[in-house]
Amino acid sequence: FGEEIFVSGANLVAAPKRVISVSPKIDVMLGGGVPEGSIVVCTGPPKVCKTSMCLHFAGMAQKEIHNSKHGPRHVFFHNIEMRLKERDLRGIVHLDDKRLTVIESKPGHIVTAEEHIAIALDELHEMPGCIQVFDSFSALLTQGRMDSDIGKRFRDDTPLLLADFLRRAAPIIPMNDCIVLGVTHMIANQGFGHSPWSEASGRKIQYHCDVKLKATHQTPWLVGSGDDASQIGQEVHWKCDWSAIGPPGNKCSSDFRYNYGIDKEVELLEVAADIDLIENGAKSSWYTFPDGAKFQGKEKARAYLIEHRDVYDDIYTKFR
């Protein structure tokens, strides 16, 4: 069969996959982050930043060095729902849109599910280290569905198509250190005696998935009080259904700031204060950094971390 297919378990332990950070709070929930070679599913109700989460992670992955032989990481965004806007791309400050390719329908050519999957398989083969984002698995439109009459009831073959895709992609993704992220939708389950909600896209995805993030709900992120309060983002409440590193069941709330992405600086302030890397007395609004700098309020402390990346990097390294 060829000796190359027989690998020592010791070799696998000695060469672990690179782990890519999502954000400080989500990293704690996952046990570190998302390893290369993973299939990630992001699910939840509408308007809880699922697409923004995927774009944020894609930008974080672009920053991580991949095998220099293959060059920097490239992101392929399958704009299946055709809802990606300029606002979404500009709203993630660390995302490099020059290393992002969008695959979407054009007049006279509606890209079918079969085409999206064929394109993704080619890219996974030819672009080691690439990031594939499907927004969303649930909205993939098969040729059979397109050719049918509107409103006609038949068993859609999208789950079968996704199962076939994952069977083919499963060995390629870890070999080429790629990552596939797919958004799924929560839909009403009308069967009696079952959970009122289920996920679209079929069960096969769950068996292949390495990391599963479920947003349960979001709450407004407000600055100020009373009539002067303004919403600057959303606090998204996540549950880790399972992780490739840590145990399942952990929860967190991530801080998504409009026109920025997940606010890593605010999240680092909070987790660093929890483990005493930053001084923040009980019920105090003052933050004292290791270099002696001291600020009242998260916004001023956050601005200091943005302006002094060496301080951020030092605290972040100790946190990791």
C-alpha positions, 0 to 999 in steps of 0.5 A: 500500500505504500509506507507513506500512509502509515504514520506513528501516533508519536509523530502526530503528537509531536506535530500538532496543528496550528491553533488560530485565535478567534477572540479572547473570550471565545478562545477560553470557551473553545479551549484555545481557538480553532485548529487548522484542518477543521470544519466549523459550523456556526448556527443560531437564530437570525441577526446574531452576527453569524456572518460577521463571526465568520468574516472576523475569523477569516481575518484572524486566519489571514494574520496567521502565518501558513507554510511560506511555500504556499504564500499567505492565506486566501479566503473564499466567501461563497455568497450563497444568500447574496446578502454580503454588503460593503458594510460587512467587509469594511466592518471587520477592520483586520480583514484583508479584502485583497486576499478575499474572493467572493463567489456569487451569482450574476445576471444570467448565471445563478450559481447552484449548490453543485457549482459552489461545492465543485468550486470549493473542492477545487480550491481546497485541492489547489490552495493549501491553507485557504479558508472557505466560508459558506453563507450559508449551507442552509441556503444552497440551491440545488439544480433540482430545486431550481428546475422545480415549480415554485411551491412544489413539495419534494424532498430536497437533496441539499443534505445529500449533496453536503454529505457527498461534499464532506466525504470528499473534502474530509481528507483534503482539509486537514492534509492542506491545513484548510478551514471550512466554515459553514453557517446553518439556520435554526428552523421550526421543528413541527414534529410533535414531542420533539425540540421546537427548533432544529437545524437545516442542512442535514445531520451529516454535517454534525458528524464531520464538524470539528467545532460547533458554535451556537449563538443563543441570543444577542443583547444590545451593547450600550455606552452611556446611560439613560437618554444619552445611551447609544448602541455601539454593538452587540453582546452575542451569547455563544455556547460551544456544542463541541470543540476540537481542543476543549470540552463541550458545553462552555459558554461566553458572551463576545463583544461585537463592535460595529465597524470593527468586528469582535472587540479583542481589546475589550475582551482582553481587558475583561479576561486579563482582569479576571486572572490578575494580569491587569489590576481592576479592583472590585466594582472599580472602573480603573484599569492599571496595566503592567507598565504602570499606565492607568485609565478610568473606563473601558473605552480609555483603556481600550484606546491605550491597548490599540495605540500600544500594541506592544502592551497588548501583545505582552498581555495577550501572550501571558493570557494565552 
